[in-house]
Amino acid sequence: MSVKHCSHHDDRKRKILKRIIAGLGILVVIVLIIFLITWAILQPKKPRFVLQDATIYTFNVSAPILLSSNFQVTIAARNPNSNIGIYYDTLETYAVYHSQQITYFTAIQPVYQGHKDTNIWSPFVYGTNVPVAPYNGASLSQDQANGAIGLVIKMNGRVRWKVGSFISGRYHLHVTCPAYIPFGNKNSGIAGVVTGVKYQLSQKCSVSV
């Protein structure tokens, strides 16, 4: 075989290879465009969370301003999408008082939420001898005198969207639920939290993804 013939054969192979690569590139672009158009039409909506109730079992403040708490909350999450499912890969619940975290993280089992489905979780959140900032200690005393305590129940995690057979990458999920719970009122002769009582809250939560 001559050198000229080999060179012509190699050129032909390169041209075929370039055409294959170009064809694959066009196919990938078409698939991406179809997906983006479908995604735009579906318009995925954030899940909706509601803090339904809270039951306090322990809420004690001791010197030097250490807080021990144990309570159970019920949180409902609804998927408002009719064509998109949600994977909750990680989800952790904890309580905050005046911007200070006062409990440990409580993990919730990963779960898939189908179209228009609702999931209800009732995790226990607790903390033992958690140091409280001095100004928050003063606020706790004031709340006790006023008869109610304002907590924030938070949930942080990561979610994925499922459209047909396509599953997206992970997105950060942040849920914030205000909770105003009746507290012992010194003026009424009650010196602390009334424990073991379920308080119905039905409080909508803010959600960011």
DRENKOL-347510 format. One line per 5 residues: number of its first residue (from 1); their letters; for each residue x, y, z of N, C-alpha, C. Coordinates in Angstrom, 1 decimal, always signed. Atoms other than C-alpha are relative to their C-alpha. Layout:
NUM = A = X Y Z X Y Z X Y Z  ...
//
This chain:
1 = MSVKH = +0.9 -1.2 +0.0 +0.0 +0.0 +0.0 +0.9 +1.2 +0.0  -0.8 -1.2 +0.1 +1.4 +3.4 -1.0 -0.3 +1.0 +1.2  +0.1 -1.0 -1.0 +2.0 +6.3 +1.4 -1.2 +0.9 -0.2  +1.1 -0.9 +0.3 -0.5 +8.4 -0.4 -1.4 -0.7 +0.3  +1.2 +0.7 -0.3 -3.2 +5.7 -0.1 -0.3 +0.0 +1.5
6 = CSHHD = +0.1 +0.0 -1.5 -2.6 +5.4 +3.7 -0.5 +1.3 +0.5  +0.3 -1.3 -0.4 -2.8 +9.1 +4.1 -1.5 +0.3 -0.3  +1.4 -0.2 +0.4 -6.1 +9.2 +2.2 -1.0 -0.8 +0.9  +0.8 +0.8 -0.9 -7.5 +6.4 +4.4 -0.1 +0.6 +1.4  +0.0 -0.7 -1.3 -6.5 +8.2 +7.6 -0.9 +1.2 +0.0
11 = DRKRK = +0.8 -1.2 +0.1 -8.1 +11.4 +6.4 -1.5 -0.4 +0.1  +1.4 +0.5 +0.0 -11.3 +9.5 +5.8 -0.5 -0.4 +1.4  +0.3 +0.4 -1.4 -11.3 +8.0 +9.3 -0.2 +1.2 +0.9  +0.1 -1.2 -0.8 -10.7 +11.4 +10.8 -1.3 +0.7 -0.2  +1.2 -0.7 +0.4 -13.6 +12.9 +8.9 -1.2 -0.7 +0.6
16 = ILKRI = +1.1 +0.7 -0.6 -15.9 +10.1 +10.0 -0.1 +0.2 +1.5  -0.1 -0.2 -1.4 -14.8 +10.5 +13.6 -0.5 +1.4 +0.4  +0.5 -1.3 -0.3 -15.4 +14.2 +13.5 -1.5 +0.1 -0.1  +1.4 -0.1 +0.2 -18.9 +13.7 +12.1 -0.7 -0.7 +1.2  +0.6 +0.7 -1.1 -19.7 +11.2 +14.9 +0.0 +0.9 +1.3
21 = IAGLG = -0.1 -0.9 -1.2 -18.4 +13.6 +17.6 -1.0 +1.2 -0.2  +0.9 -1.1 +0.2 -20.4 +16.5 +16.0 -1.5 -0.5 +0.2  +1.3 +0.5 -0.2 -23.5 +14.3 +15.9 -0.4 -0.2 +1.4  +0.3 +0.3 -1.4 -23.2 +13.3 +19.5 -0.2 +1.4 +0.7  +0.2 -1.3 -0.6 -22.7 +17.0 +20.5 -1.3 +0.6 -0.3
26 = ILVVI = +1.3 -0.5 +0.4 -25.8 +18.0 +18.6 -1.1 -0.7 +0.8  +1.0 +0.8 -0.8 -27.8 +15.2 +20.3 +0.0 +0.4 +1.4  -0.1 -0.4 -1.3 -26.6 +16.3 +23.7 -0.7 +1.4 +0.2  +0.6 -1.3 +0.0 -27.6 +19.9 +23.0 -1.5 -0.1 -0.1  +1.5 +0.2 +0.2 -31.1 +18.8 +21.8 -0.6 -0.5 +1.3
31 = VLIIF = +0.5 +0.6 -1.2 -31.6 +16.7 +24.9 -0.1 +1.0 +1.1  +0.0 -1.0 -1.1 -30.6 +19.6 +27.2 -1.1 +1.0 -0.3  +1.0 -1.0 +0.4 -32.9 +22.0 +25.3 -1.4 -0.5 +0.4  +1.3 +0.6 -0.3 -35.8 +19.6 +25.6 -0.2 -0.1 +1.6  +0.1 +0.1 -1.5 -35.1 +19.1 +29.4 -0.3 +1.4 +0.5
36 = LITWA = +0.2 -1.4 -0.5 -34.9 +22.9 +30.0 -1.4 +0.5 -0.3  +1.3 -0.4 +0.4 -38.1 +23.5 +28.1 -1.1 -0.7 +0.9  +0.9 +0.8 -0.8 -39.9 +20.7 +30.0 +0.1 +0.6 +1.4  -0.1 -0.5 -1.3 -38.5 +22.1 +33.3 -0.7 +1.3 +0.2  +0.6 -1.3 -0.1 -39.7 +25.6 +32.5 -1.5 -0.1 -0.1
41 = ILQPK = +1.5 +0.2 +0.1 -43.2 +24.3 +31.6 -0.5 -0.5 +1.3  +0.5 +0.6 -1.3 -43.5 +22.2 +34.8 +0.1 +1.0 +1.1  -0.1 -1.0 -1.0 -42.3 +25.1 +36.9 +0.0 -0.6 +1.4  +0.0 +0.6 -1.4 -41.2 +23.2 +40.1 -0.3 +1.0 +1.1  +0.3 -0.8 -1.2 -42.6 +24.6 +43.3 +0.6 -0.6 +1.2
46 = KPRFV = -0.7 +0.4 -1.2 -41.0 +24.5 +46.7 -1.1 -0.8 +0.8  +0.9 +0.7 -0.9 -42.5 +22.0 +49.2 -0.5 +1.0 +1.1  +0.6 -0.8 -1.0 -44.8 +23.5 +51.8 +0.0 -0.7 +1.4  -0.2 +0.6 -1.3 -44.2 +22.9 +55.5 -1.0 +0.8 +1.0  +0.9 -0.5 -1.1 -46.6 +23.4 +58.5 +0.4 -0.6 +1.3
51 = LQDAT = -0.2 +0.5 -1.3 -45.7 +23.1 +62.1 -1.3 -0.2 +0.7  +1.4 +0.3 -0.5 -48.8 +21.4 +63.5 -0.1 +0.1 +1.5  +0.1 -0.1 -1.5 -48.1 +21.1 +67.2 +1.3 -0.3 +0.6  -1.2 +0.2 -0.8 -45.5 +20.9 +69.9 -0.4 -0.5 +1.4  +0.2 +0.5 -1.4 -45.4 +18.9 +73.2 +1.3 +0.2 +0.8
56 = IYTFN = -1.2 -0.2 -0.9 -42.9 +20.0 +75.9 +0.0 -1.0 +1.1  -0.2 +1.0 -1.1 -41.5 +17.4 +78.2 +1.0 +0.6 +1.1  -1.0 -0.6 -0.9 -38.6 +19.3 +79.7 +0.4 +1.4 -0.5  -0.5 -1.3 +0.4 -37.6 +23.0 +79.7 +0.4 +0.7 +1.3  -0.5 -0.5 -1.3 -35.4 +23.9 +82.7 +1.3 +0.8 -0.2
61 = VSAPI = -1.2 -0.9 +0.0 -32.9 +26.7 +83.2 +0.7 -0.1 +1.3  -0.8 +0.1 -1.3 -30.1 +26.2 +85.8 +1.2 +0.9 -0.1  -1.2 -0.8 +0.0 -27.1 +28.2 +86.8 +1.2 -0.8 -0.4  +0.0 -1.4 +0.6 -24.9 +29.3 +85.2 -0.6 +0.1 -1.4  +0.7 -0.1 +1.2 -27.5 +29.7 +82.6 +0.2 -1.2 -1.0
66 = LLSSN = +0.0 +1.2 +0.8 -27.7 +26.2 +81.3 -1.4 -0.5 -0.3  +1.4 +0.4 +0.4 -30.8 +25.0 +79.4 -0.1 -1.4 -0.4  +0.3 +1.4 +0.3 -32.1 +21.5 +79.3 -1.4 +0.0 -0.5  +1.3 +0.0 +0.6 -35.0 +20.9 +77.0 -0.3 -1.3 -0.8  +0.4 +1.2 +0.7 -36.9 +18.0 +75.5 -1.5 +0.2 -0.5
71 = FQVTI = +1.4 -0.1 +0.4 -40.0 +18.3 +73.3 -0.1 -0.6 -1.4  +0.3 +0.7 +1.3 -41.7 +16.7 +70.3 -0.8 +1.0 -0.8  +0.7 -0.9 +0.9 -42.9 +18.6 +67.3 -0.6 -0.9 -1.1  +0.6 +0.7 +1.1 -45.2 +17.5 +64.5 +0.0 +1.0 -1.2  -0.2 -0.9 +1.2 -44.3 +18.9 +61.0 -0.5 -0.8 -1.2
76 = AARNP = +0.5 +0.6 +1.2 -46.2 +18.2 +57.8 +0.6 +0.7 -1.2  -0.6 -0.5 +1.2 -44.6 +18.6 +54.4 -0.8 -0.5 -1.2  +0.8 +0.4 +1.1 -46.6 +18.7 +51.2 +0.8 +0.4 -1.3  -0.6 -0.2 +1.3 -45.3 +18.4 +47.6 -1.2 +0.6 -0.9  +1.1 -0.6 +0.8 -47.5 +20.9 +45.6 +0.1 -0.3 -1.5
81 = NSNIG = -0.2 +0.2 +1.5 -46.2 +19.7 +42.2 -0.8 -1.3 -0.4  +0.8 +1.1 +0.5 -48.4 +17.4 +40.1 +0.8 -0.9 -1.0  -0.8 +0.8 +0.9 -45.5 +16.2 +37.8 +1.4 -0.2 +0.5  -1.4 +0.0 -0.5 -42.4 +16.4 +40.0 +0.0 -0.6 +1.4  -0.2 +0.6 -1.3 -41.4 +14.2 +42.9 +1.2 +0.6 +0.7
86 = IYYDT = -1.1 -0.6 -0.8 -39.0 +15.2 +45.7 +0.7 -1.1 +0.9  -0.8 +0.9 -0.8 -36.2 +13.1 +47.3 +0.5 +0.9 +1.2  -0.7 -0.7 -1.2 -35.4 +14.3 +50.9 +1.1 -0.9 +0.4  -1.2 +0.8 -0.3 -31.9 +12.9 +51.1 +0.5 +0.1 +1.4  -0.4 -0.2 -1.4 -31.0 +14.5 +54.4 -1.0 +1.1 +0.5
91 = LETYA = +0.9 -0.9 -0.7 -33.2 +16.4 +56.9 +0.2 +0.0 +1.5  -0.3 -0.1 -1.5 -32.3 +17.6 +60.4 -0.8 +1.1 +0.6  +0.9 -0.9 -0.7 -34.5 +19.3 +62.9 +0.7 +0.5 +1.3  -0.6 -0.5 -1.3 -33.4 +21.6 +65.8 -0.8 +1.2 +0.4  +0.7 -1.1 -0.5 -34.7 +24.4 +67.9 +0.9 +1.2 +0.3
96 = VYHSQ = -0.8 -1.2 -0.1 -33.5 +28.0 +68.1 -0.8 +1.0 +0.9  +0.6 -1.1 -0.9 -34.2 +30.7 +70.8 +0.8 +1.2 -0.2  -0.7 -1.3 +0.2 -33.3 +34.3 +69.9 +1.3 -0.2 -0.8  -1.2 +0.2 +0.9 -30.9 +33.2 +67.1 +1.0 -1.0 +0.6  -0.9 +0.9 -0.6 -29.2 +30.7 +69.4 -0.5 -1.4 +0.0
101 = QITYF = +0.4 +1.4 +0.0 -29.4 +26.9 +68.8 +0.0 -0.5 +1.4  +0.1 +0.5 -1.4 -30.6 +25.3 +72.0 -0.2 -1.5 +0.1  +0.1 +1.5 +0.0 -31.0 +21.6 +70.9 +1.0 -0.6 -0.9  -0.8 +0.7 +1.0 -29.0 +19.0 +69.1 -0.8 -0.2 -1.3  +0.6 +0.4 +1.3 -29.7 +18.0 +65.5 -0.7 -1.3 +0.2
106 = TAIQP = +0.8 +1.3 +0.1 -32.4 +15.3 +65.1 -0.2 -0.3 -1.4  +0.1 +0.3 +1.4 -32.1 +13.5 +61.8 -1.3 -0.8 -0.3  +1.2 +0.7 +0.4 -35.1 +12.3 +59.9 +0.4 -0.9 -1.2  -0.4 +1.0 +1.0 -35.0 +9.2 +57.7 -0.2 +0.6 -1.4  +0.2 -0.4 +1.4 -34.5 +9.9 +53.9 -1.3 -0.6 -0.5
111 = VYQGH = +1.3 +0.5 +0.5 -37.8 +9.6 +52.0 -0.2 +0.6 -1.4  +0.4 -0.6 +1.3 -39.2 +10.1 +48.5 -1.5 +0.4 +0.2  +1.3 -0.6 -0.1 -42.3 +12.3 +48.3 -0.6 +0.1 -1.4  +0.6 +0.1 +1.3 -44.6 +11.6 +45.3 -0.8 +1.3 -0.3  +0.7 -1.2 +0.5 -46.7 +14.1 +43.3 -1.2 +0.2 +1.0
116 = KDTNI = +1.1 -0.4 -0.8 -49.1 +16.0 +45.6 -0.1 -0.8 +1.3  +0.0 +0.7 -1.2 -48.2 +13.8 +48.5 +0.4 +0.8 +1.2  -0.3 -0.7 -1.3 -47.9 +14.8 +52.2 +0.7 -1.0 +0.9  -0.7 +0.8 -1.0 -45.4 +13.5 +54.7 -0.1 +0.7 +1.4  +0.1 -0.6 -1.3 -45.8 +14.0 +58.5 +1.1 -0.6 +0.9
121 = WSPFV = -1.1 +0.4 -0.9 -42.8 +13.8 +60.9 -0.3 +0.5 +1.4  +0.2 -0.4 -1.4 -42.9 +13.9 +64.7 +1.3 -0.3 +0.8  -1.3 +0.3 -0.7 -39.3 +14.1 +65.8 +0.1 +0.6 +1.4  -0.3 -0.6 -1.3 -38.1 +14.7 +69.4 +1.3 +0.8 -0.2  -1.2 -0.9 +0.0 -35.6 +17.6 +69.7 +0.3 +0.3 +1.5
126 = YGTNV = -0.4 -0.2 -1.4 -33.6 +18.0 +72.9 +1.4 +0.5 +0.1  -1.3 -0.5 -0.3 -30.6 +19.5 +74.5 +0.2 -0.1 +1.5  -0.3 +0.2 -1.5 -28.9 +18.8 +77.9 +1.1 +1.0 +0.4  -0.9 -0.9 -0.5 -27.2 +21.6 +79.8 +0.7 +0.8 -1.1  -0.6 -0.8 +1.1 -26.7 +23.8 +76.7 +0.2 +1.4 +0.5
131 = PVAPY = -0.3 -1.4 -0.5 -24.9 +27.1 +77.6 -0.9 +1.0 -0.8  +0.8 -1.0 +0.6 -27.2 +30.0 +77.0 +0.7 +1.4 +0.2  -0.6 -1.3 -0.1 -25.9 +33.5 +76.3 -0.7 +0.8 +1.1  +0.6 -0.8 -1.1 -26.5 +35.9 +79.3 -1.2 +0.8 -0.4  +1.2 -0.8 +0.3 -28.9 +38.1 +77.4 -1.2 -0.8 -0.4
136 = NGASL = +1.1 +0.9 +0.2 -30.9 +35.1 +76.4 -0.6 -0.6 +1.3  +0.5 +0.4 -1.3 -31.1 +34.0 +80.0 -0.9 +1.0 +0.6  +0.9 -1.1 -0.4 -32.6 +37.4 +80.8 -1.3 -0.1 -0.8  +1.2 +0.1 +0.8 -35.1 +36.9 +77.9 -0.8 -1.1 +0.5  +0.8 +1.2 -0.4 -36.1 +33.5 +79.2 -0.8 +0.4 +1.3
141 = SQDQA = +0.7 -0.4 -1.2 -36.9 +35.0 +82.6 -1.2 +0.9 -0.3  +1.1 -0.9 +0.4 -39.0 +37.7 +80.9 -1.1 -0.7 -0.7  +1.0 +0.8 +0.6 -40.8 +35.2 +78.8 -0.8 -0.8 +1.0  +0.7 +0.7 -1.1 -41.7 +33.2 +81.9 -1.0 +1.0 +0.7  +0.9 -1.0 -0.6 -43.2 +36.4 +83.4 -1.1 +0.3 -0.9
146 = NGAIG = +1.1 -0.4 +1.0 -45.1 +37.2 +80.2 -1.0 -1.2 -0.3  +0.9 +1.1 +0.2 -46.5 +33.7 +79.9 +0.1 -0.8 -1.3  -0.2 +0.7 +1.3 -45.2 +32.5 +76.5 +1.4 +0.1 -0.4  -1.3 +0.0 +0.5 -42.0 +31.5 +74.9 +0.0 -0.1 -1.5  +0.0 +0.0 +1.4 -41.1 +32.2 +71.3 +1.3 -0.8 -0.5
151 = LVIKM = -1.1 +0.8 +0.5 -39.0 +29.4 +69.7 -0.1 +0.0 -1.5  +0.0 +0.3 +1.4 -38.1 +28.7 +66.1 +0.5 -1.4 -0.3  -0.4 +1.3 +0.4 -38.1 +25.2 +64.8 +0.5 +0.0 -1.4  -0.6 -0.1 +1.3 -35.7 +24.8 +61.9 +0.3 -1.4 -0.5  -0.3 +1.3 +0.7 -35.1 +22.0 +59.4 +1.0 +0.4 -1.2
156 = NGRVR = -1.0 -0.2 +1.1 -32.0 +21.9 +57.1 +0.2 -1.4 -0.6  -0.3 +1.3 +0.7 -31.3 +19.3 +54.5 +0.3 +0.2 -1.5  -0.2 +0.0 +1.4 -30.8 +18.4 +50.9 -1.1 -0.8 -0.7  +1.1 +0.7 +0.7 -33.4 +17.5 +48.3 +0.4 -0.1 -1.5  -0.1 +0.2 +1.4 -33.5 +16.3 +44.7 -1.4 +0.0 -0.6
161 = WKVGS = +1.2 +0.0 +0.7 -36.2 +16.8 +42.1 +0.0 -1.2 -1.0  +0.1 +1.1 +1.0 -37.5 +13.9 +40.0 -1.1 +0.3 -1.0  +0.9 -0.3 +1.1 -39.1 +14.6 +36.6 +0.1 -1.2 -0.9  -0.1 +1.2 +0.8 -40.0 +11.4 +34.9 +1.1 -1.0 +0.5  -1.1 +0.8 -0.4 -36.9 +9.3 +34.9 +1.2 +0.8 +0.3
166 = FISGR = -1.2 -0.9 -0.3 -34.6 +12.3 +35.3 +0.0 +0.4 +1.5  -0.2 -0.4 -1.4 -33.3 +13.1 +38.8 +1.1 +1.1 +0.1  -1.0 -1.2 +0.0 -31.6 +16.5 +39.5 +1.1 -0.3 +1.0  -1.0 +0.0 -1.1 -28.6 +17.2 +41.6 -0.6 +0.5 +1.3  +0.5 -0.4 -1.4 -28.9 +18.1 +45.3 -0.1 +1.5 +0.2
171 = YHLHV = +0.2 -1.4 -0.4 -30.3 +21.4 +46.5 -0.1 +0.1 +1.5  +0.2 -0.3 -1.5 -30.1 +22.9 +50.0 -1.4 +0.4 +0.3  +1.4 -0.4 -0.4 -33.4 +23.1 +51.8 +0.1 +0.6 +1.4  +0.1 -0.7 -1.3 -34.0 +25.5 +54.7 -1.4 +0.3 +0.4  +1.3 -0.2 -0.5 -37.2 +25.5 +56.7 +0.0 +0.7 +1.3
176 = TCPAY = +0.1 -0.8 -1.2 -38.1 +28.0 +59.4 -1.4 +0.1 +0.5  +1.3 +0.0 -0.5 -41.1 +27.6 +61.6 -0.1 +0.7 +1.4  +0.2 -0.7 -1.3 -42.0 +30.1 +64.4 -1.0 -0.8 +0.8  +0.8 +0.7 -1.0 -43.5 +28.5 +67.5 -0.2 +0.8 +1.3  +0.2 -0.7 -1.3 -45.1 +30.5 +70.3 -0.8 -0.9 +0.9
181 = IPFGN = +0.5 +1.0 -0.9 -45.7 +28.2 +73.2 -0.3 +0.5 +1.3  +0.3 -0.5 -1.4 -47.5 +28.9 +76.5 +1.0 -0.4 +1.0  -1.1 +0.2 -0.9 -45.0 +29.3 +79.3 -0.5 +0.3 +1.4  +0.4 -0.2 -1.4 -45.3 +29.3 +83.1 +0.0 +1.5 +0.3  +0.1 -1.4 -0.4 -46.5 +32.7 +84.4 +0.1 +0.1 +1.5
186 = KNSGI = -0.3 -0.1 -1.4 -45.1 +33.7 +87.7 -1.3 +0.7 +0.7  +1.2 -0.7 -0.6 -48.2 +36.0 +88.3 -1.1 -1.0 +0.2  +1.1 +0.9 -0.2 -50.5 +33.0 +88.0 +0.4 -1.1 +0.9  -0.4 +1.0 -0.9 -48.5 +31.0 +90.4 +0.7 -1.3 -0.6  -0.6 +1.1 +0.7 -47.1 +28.6 +87.8 +1.5 +0.3 -0.2
191 = AGVVT = -1.4 -0.3 +0.0 -43.3 +28.4 +88.2 +0.8 -0.9 -1.0  -0.7 +0.7 +1.0 -42.2 +26.9 +84.9 -0.9 -0.5 -1.1  +0.8 +0.5 +1.1 -43.4 +25.1 +81.8 -1.0 -1.1 +0.4  +0.9 +1.1 -0.2 -46.5 +23.0 +81.9 +0.3 -1.1 -0.9  -0.5 +1.1 +0.9 -45.1 +19.7 +80.6 -1.0 -1.0 -0.3
196 = GVKYQ = +0.9 +1.1 +0.5 -46.7 +16.9 +78.7 -1.2 +0.4 -0.7  +1.2 -0.5 +0.6 -49.3 +19.1 +77.1 +0.3 +0.3 -1.5  -0.1 -0.3 +1.4 -49.7 +19.2 +73.3 -0.6 +1.3 -0.3  +0.5 -1.3 +0.4 -50.0 +22.7 +72.0 -0.2 +0.0 -1.6  +0.3 -0.1 +1.4 -51.8 +23.0 +68.6 +0.5 +1.4 -0.5
201 = LSQKC = -0.6 -1.3 +0.5 -49.9 +25.6 +66.5 -0.5 +0.3 -1.4  +0.4 -0.2 +1.4 -50.8 +25.1 +62.8 +0.7 +1.2 -0.6  -0.8 -1.1 +0.5 -48.0 +27.5 +61.9 +0.7 -0.3 -1.3  -0.7 +0.2 +1.3 -46.9 +27.9 +58.3 +1.4 +0.4 +0.1  -1.4 -0.2 -0.1 -43.2 +27.7 +57.8 +0.5 +0.7 -1.3
206 = SVSV = -0.6 -0.6 +1.2 -41.0 +29.7 +55.4 +1.0 -1.1 -0.5  -0.8 +1.0 +0.6 -39.1 +27.5 +52.9 +0.9 +0.7 -1.1  -0.9 -0.5 +1.0 -36.0 +28.3 +50.8 +0.7 -1.2 -0.6  -0.7 +1.1 +0.7 -34.4 +25.9 +48.2 +1.0 +0.6 -0.9
//
